[in-house]
Amino acid sequence: MVPLTDGMITAPDLARLTGKSVKTVYAWTARGLKLPTGERWHLPVRGLDHRGHRLYSLEDAQTAMAAVRVRGTSNADRIAA
């Protein structure tokens, strides 16, 4: 289960959902990721939690998850919970 904070998600939780590493999620913020349309999209940081960790909106997280699943680069279905 992924804890949510006012519609926001942390990088480790987003990494768990997409089957990627936290380092990859941070790379999406810095370098972006390729959407199914072919354009490059940067994952925006929407705030910080009480410990200073970056927070991302659920809508942005869904965009990222859809992009990695459509392109066939997700390992999320192989992760054991």
C-alpha positions in Angstrom: 0.0 0.0 0.0 1.2 3.5 -0.9 0.6 6.2 1.7 -0.8 9.4 0.2 -0.4 13.0 1.5 -3.2 15.3 0.1 -3.1 13.8 -3.4 0.7 13.7 -3.4 3.2 10.8 -3.6 6.9 10.5 -2.8 9.6 9.3 -5.2 10.1 5.9 -3.5 6.3 5.2 -3.7 6.2 6.3 -7.3 9.2 4.0 -8.0 7.4 1.1 -6.4 4.3 1.7 -8.5 6.2 1.9 -11.8 8.7 -0.8 -11.2 11.6 1.6 -11.5 14.3 2.8 -9.1 14.1 6.0 -7.1 17.1 7.2 -9.1 15.0 6.8 -12.3 12.2 8.8 -10.8 14.6 11.6 -10.0 16.0 11.4 -13.5 12.5 11.9 -14.9 12.5 15.2 -12.9 15.8 16.3 -14.3 16.0 14.8 -17.8 12.4 13.9 -18.4 10.8 10.8 -20.0 9.4 10.1 -23.4 5.6 10.1 -23.7 3.9 7.7 -26.1 3.4 10.8 -28.4 7.2 11.1 -28.7 7.5 14.3 -26.8 9.8 14.7 -23.7 8.0 15.4 -20.5 9.6 16.4 -17.2 8.0 15.1 -13.9 7.3 18.3 -11.9 8.1 18.5 -8.2 4.9 19.8 -6.5 6.2 20.3 -3.0 8.1 18.8 -0.1 6.9 16.6 2.8 7.6 17.3 6.5 11.0 15.6 6.1 12.0 17.6 3.0 11.4 14.7 0.5 10.0 15.7 -2.9 6.4 15.2 -3.6 4.7 14.6 -6.9 1.0 14.9 -7.8 -1.0 11.8 -8.5 -2.0 13.1 -11.9 1.7 13.5 -12.8 2.4 10.1 -11.4 -0.3 8.6 -13.6 1.1 10.3 -16.6 4.6 8.8 -15.8 3.1 5.3 -15.2 1.2 5.4 -18.4 4.3 6.5 -20.4 6.5 3.6 -19.1 3.7 1.0 -19.5 2.8 2.0 -23.0 6.4 2.0 -24.1 6.9 -1.4 -22.5 9.5 -0.3 -20.0 7.7 -1.0 -16.8 8.6 -3.9 -14.4 5.7 -3.1 -12.1 3.9 -6.4 -12.8 7.0 -8.3 -11.7 7.3 -6.7 -8.3 6.3 -8.9 -5.3 4.4 -6.9 -2.7 
